[in-house]
Amino acid sequence: DDAKQPQQRERERTKLSPPAAAKNRIIMNTSLGTVFTGTVFLVYRPPPETEFWRQTIRFHGKKLRVVVISPQNDQPNFSRECRNQDFLLAKSLEMGVFTQEDTFAREWKTDNDIAFKLNYARRSFEIEFGFSKGNGSKTYSFRLETYFNDVEGEFHTELDTQNGQSRAVTTIRTKFPPKLFFLNEKLETRNQFEWNLMECWMRKTALRIGKPSDEEIQQPTMPSYPNATGEELGRWYAYRITFILDQHRGVDKLKEMLFKAADYNLVPRDAMFSKHLRMVYGSSLKKYVDRSMLDFDVLYMLECNITHGYLHDYNLNDEFMDLLARQKKEKALTILDNFNQHKQRIYDPLSRLKLEVARLQGGDSRQETVPSYCVMMRKVVITPSKMYILPPTMETSNRTIRYFKDHKERFLRVQFNDENGKLPSANGDNHVAVYNRVHRTLMNGIQIGNRKYEFLAFSSSQLRDHIKFDQRLFVDGYEQHLEDARVTKRAYDADVRGLMNQYGVMTEYEVVSGFIVNSTIKVEQKKPRDTQRAVSEAMNGIRRNYRKKFENDIFAEYSVKSAAEAKIHVGMKSKLEAKAYAWYYVAYHPSERGDDPADNMISFPWTVDDHLCDIAIRNSGRVKYKALEGGSRSTTSTSYQRPSSASSQVERIARQEPASDDGGISRIRMSLQRNGI
């Protein structure tokens, strides 16, 4: 400020906190003499790439003098954090599979910006690398992450020393594909006062740059054959990291890292370095993908073994397929089931098949007796990078499957998981690619062999597991209605459970939607359609009753007789919305939900859905949610778009076709007709 005297400007000074206190911002405490005047936060989002403070800086034409204070560690946990991870630059990264116990088949390689890190705090290893389309195009940063518990066996490290340099190669096998991340170029984070590099990593489902083509988006989810793309991350279970090290310091650093990794059972203590593995190029090997000669049931069990990694296409051949196809179906299924139960990689499947055929030559194949009320149900698990096919398991049947008992093998149970557990649930955009994978599977179906499975219905447990609390519905003054809302919800839940017990309905979703799949009690020998109508009428009565309870107290306070009149009254409308949010709060807020999923019923607040939708529409500009790629975003007076999550996408698909009054029978019949059955 030029108006100030030089002496006054001299008295005003700025104290900068040590850089270690905040890696992405400067905190300045300002004062006038000895009087504290305030605090200024100077935030870098992202942190600067160049040391601009070492250059000449001018402010209003005047040259500024910048004094750089040496870094200080005032964080007590800084040294401990450094000890919790090891970091080593690498020369190359190769990904592929093992065709034999000591033979690695390389499928993919990169030499761009490789960094290998052991993160002991997270119990995981991470590999960062650069990837480009080739021909001198731009390089993008990717990251692989796998937890220590998912490592198969131990690290295999080879060491060669010559010409003053050492070359070390570490090979790691994993039980599951790694989580793949892509670094957002904008380096943006959600918090305006904090910048965190980890929030800039976006999940990916395939090792590619750019979006998939329209043709790929419309394809059903299937095992990776026969359209192998060369980027099958879900089938690569082995990684080779090559290090070029200084013969003394570099080797010592590697040994130190391996010695510490031995504490986590990642490296054998007695022999850190192992014998050399044989390496071949995957492009030179034949991948056997023809399954056309097999019966579907046999093909299904074969794919079950392949997707779990017990068999691999590189180890299959014509002789194996011919011998398997010549067996009776029951015997072939027994052999493949034995492969699956063994749960170990088979490197010579032909010899193993011949042994199993000879062993079963004189005896009968094992056949499991299925009770009349059960069914052998097939199941697949969809992860971001691959599809696991599970062997059929015995489950209690429901009315829909019993109705189509002649086609019961045409049903498929589907579960969505992350690479090693439950799907993540987050408000940000970091996991959009994972949710898109779920969305495309529901839209396009699943194909195994020549059979295509289409989406039919989903369980209410999926909604409970992925439930999100919507901040858009917040209304001031809701606290005064909370206690009454808790009492009313308990009464509502009891009425709904009583209706479910009366008609033998298993889930809240079925009794609320009228799409009854699993009615276990026959009431007065009614037909399923009559039972469904009776349940719907009773449920509508419950909803009307609690709607009146919601309105009566407030209507009486303001001497209002109708809902239309209430919405015109400004003070009354705000009170109704505050009470509606209280009803939503007691059903959805994490603090109100119990440990038993069966107790967490969620339909209670939707008896006043019009008030909740009005709130959501009014507040939609205050809390922003980004829709998924390819998904529609529409808000009407009767429904609203929930935050992006796996469960909201499932619910959106289910709303596209209204539930019929026959328990879904007509939809299944149409699906069977489309498949020529």
N, C-alpha and C positions, 0 to 999 in steps of 0.2 A: 504494500500500500504506500504509494508515493506521498500521501498526505501526512504520514507519520514522520516524526522526527527520527533521525538516525539513532539517537540514544534509545528511543522507545523500541525501535525495531530490533536493536541489539538486545534489549531485555527480554524480548519474546524469543524463546528458544523451543526447539522440538527435541524430544527424547524418543529415540527409536528403540523398540524392544529387540532383543537378540533374534537373528534370523531363524534359529532353530525353534523358536516358540511357535512359528507358523511358517511353513514352507512356501505358502502361496500368497501371503499378505504381509503388509507392514502395519504395525499398530503404533500410532503416534499420539503421545500425550502432550497437549499444548498447555502453555502457562504464560502468564503475564507477571514477570517477577517471580514471586513465590506463590502466586495465586493460581490454582489449577483452573483452567478454562474449558477443558473438554478432551475428548479422545477422537482421533480420526483413524478410520480403517481404510487403507489403500490396498484393494484386492486385485490380484493378477489372475485372470481367468482366460486361458491357462497361464502358468508362469512364463515369463519372457524367455525366448530362445537365445537371445544375445545379451551380453553384459553391457547394457546401455549406459550404466553408471560410470563405465570407464571411458566413455566418449564425452566430447564437449557438449554440454547441455546449456541452452539459453532459455531464459524466461523473460518475456517482454523485452527482448533485446539485450538483456543482461546475462552475463556468463555466471553460472552457478558453480560453486565448489562443492563436490560430493566427497565426503569422508566415508570410506568403507571400513566398518568395524570387523575385526577378525571373528569368524564363527565361534559361537559359544554353545555348549550343550547344557541348557538348564533343565532339560527333561530327564527325570530320574530313570526312565525306562529306556533311554536311547541305546545304551550299551547292551542292554538285554535284548532289545529288538534286533540289533546287529548280529548278536549271537544266534538268533532264532532262524537265520537263513544263510545259505551259502550260494554264491553266484560265480559263474564261470562262463566266459565267452567261448563259443565253439566255431569250428570251421564249416561244418555241414550238418544237415538233419536229413535222415532217410526214414521213410515209413513203409511198412510192408507186412508180410506174414512169414511164418516158418513152415516150409514144406516138409522138412524133416527136423529131428530134434536138434541137429547142428547145422542146419542150412537155412539161411535167411534169404527170402525173395524180395528184392527191392521193387516197390511199386511207384514210389515218388521220392524226389530229392530236391532240396533247395540249399543254396550257399549264401543266402542273403541274411545278414544281421542276426545270427543265431546266438541266443543266450539261454543257458541252462541254469535253473534255480531250484534249490531244495528249500522249501518253506516249512520249517519245523513247527512254527506256530499253527499253521493250517493243516499240518500233516499231509502235505501234497508236494509234488514236483511240477514245475512249470517250464515250458519251452516257448520262448518268444522267437519269431522268425519273420522274415520278409517274404512276400509272395507277389508276383506280378504276372501279367498275361504274356510276357515275353516280348521280344523285339524292342528292347529298350524302353518299354512302357513303365509307368509309374509303379513303385513298389509300395505295398500296403502291409501294415503290421498285423500279425495274427499271434494268438497265444493258445497253447494246449495246456490243460490242467487235469491231473489225475491224482487221486488220494493214495496215500501209502497203502491203505488196506486193499486197494484194487490192483496192486502190483502182483503179478504172477511170479512166485519164486523170488529170486534175488537179482540185483544188477549184475550184468556180465561185462567186465571191463578188460580190454586187451591193451597192451602197452608195447610199442616199438620205439627204439632209440637209435638214431643214426644222424651223422653230420651235425652234431651239436643241437639237434632238436628232437623232441619226443612227440610221437603220435599216439594218442589214446582214443579208443573207441568204446563207448559204453552202450550196451544193448539192454533195453528194458521191455519186458513183456507185461501186458496188462490183461485183466479179466474182462474189462469193458472198454468200449471206445472212450476217448478223452472228451472232456468238454472243450468246445472250440469257441474262441472269442475273436472279435475283429475290433481294432482300435478306431474309434470315431475320429475322423480328421478334424472336426471342429473342436474337439477336446472340451465339450460342454458337460457341465454337471447340473443337477437340479437345485442345489443350494447356492443362493446368491452370495453368501458370506464365506463359504468353504469350497475349496476345489480339491477333489479327490480323483487321482488318476484311475483308480479301480472302477469308478462310475462311468468312465469313458469307454470301457470295454463292452462291446455288444455281443450277445450270443449269436452264433451261426450254426446252421444245421448241415452245411456242406462246405468243402474247401473250394470256394469260388469267389470271384469278384463280380459284383453286379447282381441283378435280380434274375431269377429263373425265367425262362421263356414261357409264353402263354401255353404252349403245348405241354411243358413240364408241369405247370400249375394245374392243368386239367386232368393229368394222369392219376389213376388210383394209386394208393400206396401199395407197394409190393416188395418182395425180396429183390435183391439187386440184380438177379439174372433177368432177361438175357441182355439188358441194355447197360452193360458196364461202361462207366464214363471215365475211368481212370482216376476219379476223385472219390473213391468209396471209403470215406473215413470210418464208417461203421464196420468195415471188414478188416481194418488194419489194426492189429493188436500188438505190433512190435515196432520199436523206434530205436534207431542207431544214431548216436550223437558223436561226431568226430571232433577231437580237440587237438590243436597244434600248440605244444607247450614248450616253454624254455626248459632246457634239460635239467636245470636245478630248481629254480624258484617255481616254475610252472608245475613240475612233477610233484614238488612238495605240497603245493596248494591242492592238487588233485588228491594226493594221498590223505591230506588233512580232511578234505571233504568226504572221502570214502570212509575214513576212520570214524567220523562223526555219524555218517549214515548207518554204520554198523550197529549203533545204539538203537536204531529203529528197525533192525532185522532186514535192512535193504541190501547189505553187503556182507559176505562171509568174513569173519575176523581173521581166520587162519589163512585165507588165500584171497586177497583183494583183486589180484589180476588172474585172469583165466586164459585158457588156450583159445586160439583163433577159431572163429566160426567161418564156415564156408558161405559165400554170398553168390547168388544168381540174380539175373534180371527177370522181373515178372513179365516183361514184354516178350521174352523168348519162350515162355511156358504156355502150354495149352490149357485153357480154362474150360472144363467140360460143363456145359449149361443145358444140354438137350435132355428134357425129362418127358418127352411126348409118349414114350413107350410104356410109362408107368400108370397104373390105376391111381385115381385121385387120392384115395386113402393112403396108399404107399408113398405117393409123391409128398403128401402132407407130412408124414413122419420123416421122410428124407430131409425135407426143408427144415423140420424141427431140429435135426442134428446139425445141419449146415449153419443155420442162424445162430446157434449156441456155440459154434466153433469146434464141435467134436469132429466134424468132417469138413473138408475144404475142396472146392472145385478142382484145384490143382492136383489133388490126389485121386480123383475119380477118372474113369476111363470107360471105353465101350464094353470091355469084358465085365466090369463091375455092374454096369447098367443091364446088360443082357442077362447075367446070372440072377440079378434081383428081380427082373421082369418075369423070368421063367418060374419063380416060386409062386406057390399058392398065396393068395392075399393074406390069410391068417398067419402063415409062416413068415412072410416078409415083414408083416407088422410086428410080430414077436421079435424078430432079429433087430429091427430098427429101434424097437422099444428097449432092448437090451443095450444097444449102443448108447441110448439116451440116459439110461439109469447108471451106466458106468461113469459118465460125466468126466471123461478124459479124452484128450485129443488122440485120434486114430490116424497115424501117418501111413499105414498100409491097409486101407479099407478092403481091398480085394482079398488079401489073405485072411483077414478077420471074418469077412463074409463067408468064405469057403469053410472055415472052422465052424461057424454057427450053423451053416447048412448041414454039415456032416453031423453035428451034435443033435440036431432036430430031425434027422432022417428017419429014425425009427419011432419017435414019440409024437404025441399030438401037441399042437401049438396051444399055448396058454390062452384061454378065453375067459373074460371076466363076466360074471352074471350080473345083469343090471335089473334091479327091482322095477316094477311097473310105474312107480311114482318118481323114478329118477331117470336121468338121461346122461349120456356121455357128451359133455359139452367141450367144444374146441375153444381155444382162447389164444389171442395174440397180444403182445405188449409193444406199443409204439413208443420209441424214444426219439430224441431229436435227430439221430443219425442213422437209425436202422429199425428193423422190425423183427422181434423175436416171436417165433411160432412155438407154442407150448403143446405138449401131447394132450389128448382128450382126458378130462377128469370127470368123475361122477358127481353130478349135482342134482338137487331137487328140481323137478320140472315145474313150469308154470302153465297157466291155462292156454296161453298162446301156442306154446310148443306142443302141448297135448293135442290141441286142435289140428296142428299140422304134423302129427306123429309120423306120417309117411315121408316127411321132408325134414325131420328133426336135425339131420346132419347138415342142413343148409344154414343153421344159425351159428353165430360166432360171437363170443364175448370179447370185448376190446378194453384194454386198460392203457392209459397214457402215463408214462413215467419219464423222469430225467435219466441220464446215462446210468446213474447209480442210486436212484431214489425218487422221491416225490417231485413233481413238477414245481418249479419256483413260482412264488406268488409275489408280484411287485407292481407298484403303480407306475414306474418309469417305463422307458422304451427299451431297456437293456435286453429284454427277453421276447421281443416282438416276433423274432424269427421262430422261436420255439412254439409260440401260440399259433403262428401261421401254419405250422406243421400240423397241429391238432385240427385247425379249421379246415385245411385242405383234405385231411383224412375223412372228416365228417361229411364234407361236400362231395368228394369224388369216390369214396368207398375204398375197399381193400380188395386186391386181387391176388389169389393164390392159384397158380396153374391157370386153368380155363374158367375158374369160378370167380365171380365178382360179388362181394358182399356189400350191401347198401345199409346206410344208417337207418335204424328202426326206432330206438328209444334209449334213454339214459337213466341211470339210477339217481335217486335223490341224494345218496351218499356223496356223489361227485360235487353237488352243490354245497353240501356241508363242508367238505374237505377244502374247497377252494373259495369259500365265502369271503367277500370283501366288504368292509364298512365304508359306505359312500359318504364322503364329506360334503357333498353338494346338498344334502338334506338337512344341514344344520339350521336350527331356528332358535333365536334367543328366547329364554323363558321356559325352556322345556323341563328344567329341573323340578319345578313345582308339580309336574305331572308324573314324575318317574315312579314314585311309590305306588300310585294308583295303577300305572301301566303294568308294573310287575304283578300285582294281584290279579288284574284282568287277564294277563297273558297266561298265568297258571290255570285260571278257570277255562280259558279258550283251549289250551293244550289238552286239558282233561276231557273236554267235550269231543275234540277231534279224535283222541285216542279211544274214547268210548265208541265212536262211530266205526273206527277201524277194527276194533275187537268184535263189534256186532256183526260185521260183514266179512271178517277175515281178510281185510286189506292190509298189506304188509308195510307200505311206505306212505309217508305224508304226501309225496308227490302224486301218487295214484289217487288218493282220496280227494285232493284239492283239484286236480286237473280233470278227473273223470276218466283218465286213461288207465284202467285197471288191468294189470297184467297178471297179478299173482293172487287172486282170490282163493283162499284155502278153505272157506266154509261155504257150504251150500245152504242158503237160507230158504226154508219152505220150498225146496226143490225149484227155485226160480231159475229161469234161463239167465245166462250171463248178461245179456242185454238188459233184462229187467232189473237185475241186481245193480248194474251200473247206473241205471236211471234212478233207482231208489237212493243210492249213495249220493249222487249229484244233487237230488232234491233235498236230502237231509243236510248236506254240506251248505247249500244255498241258504237254508233256514238258519244254520249256525252263523253264517256271515251276516245275515240281516239282523239277527239278534244282537251281535256285538257292534254292528254299525249303529244301532239305536243307542246302545250303552255309551258309545263314543260321543254321540251328539246330544243326548238328553240333558246332561248336567249343564253344558254351556248354553244350549238353547233356552233352558229355564232361566239362567242368569241374565240373558239379554232379552227375554220375552220374544223369542223368535220361533216361528212355527215350521219353517221349511229350510232345506239345505240351500236352495237358490237364494232365499232372502239372507241367509247367513253369509254367503260369499260376497254380498254387496256391502255388508257391514264391516268396515275396515278393522275395528278393534276386535270384533268377534272372529274375523277371518284369521288374524294373526294368532289368536288363542287356539283356534282349531288346528292350525299348522304346527304350533308348538306342541300340542298334545299328540299330533300325528308323528312328529319326530320322536317324541318320548316312546311311542309304541314301537317305532323302528329301532330305537336305541336299545331297548330291552331284548329285542330279538336278534340283533346283529352285532352289537358291540362286543369285542373280545372279553371285556371284563364281566359281561353278563352271561357268557356261555360256559357251560359245565364241561367236565372231562368226558362224560359219556355222550357220544354223538347222538344216541337215540333220544336224549333229553333236549337236544337243541333244535326244536321245531322253529321254522322260519316263516310260516304263512300268516302268522298273526297280524303284522302291520298292513298286509295287503288287503285287509277288509276296508281300509280307507285309502286305497291306491290313488284316488283322484287328488287327494290333498298332497300326497307324496310326489306325484307327477308335477303338480303345480309348483311345488318347492324346487324340484330338480330343474324345471324349465327356467325358472327365475334365477337360479344360482348357477346355471350351466356355464356362464362366462367367467365365474369367479374361480372355479376349480376345473382345470382343463384335463381331459383324458384324450389321448391320441388313439384313434381307431386303428384296427389291424389292417394290413394291406389286403385289398380285395374285399374288405368288409363294408357293409353299408352303415350309415349313421343317421338314423331317423328318430325324431322325437315327436310324439303326438300327445293328445290329451289323455290317452289311456295307457300309454307305455312309454318307457324311457330307456336310453342306452346306459347300461351299467358300465363301471370301469372295465378296461380291457383285462380279461383273465380267461383262463381255459374254461371255467365254468360258464361265464357269460357267453362265450362263443357257442358252447354246447346248447345253451338255452335258446340262442338266436336261431340255430338250425332247427330246433324242435318246434319253434313258432312258425316256421315257414309252411308247414302242413298242419291244419287244425286236426286235433284228435277226433277220430270218428267214434261213434257210440258202440262199436263192436270190439273194443279192446285192441284195435290195430289190425284186425283180421283182414280188412279190405286192403290196407296198405301192403301187407305181406303178400296177399294174393296177386296184386298188381306187380310187385317185384318179381314173383315167381314167373308170371306171364312174360315179363320183359326178358327173362333169362330162358325162355322157351320151355318152361316146365308146366 
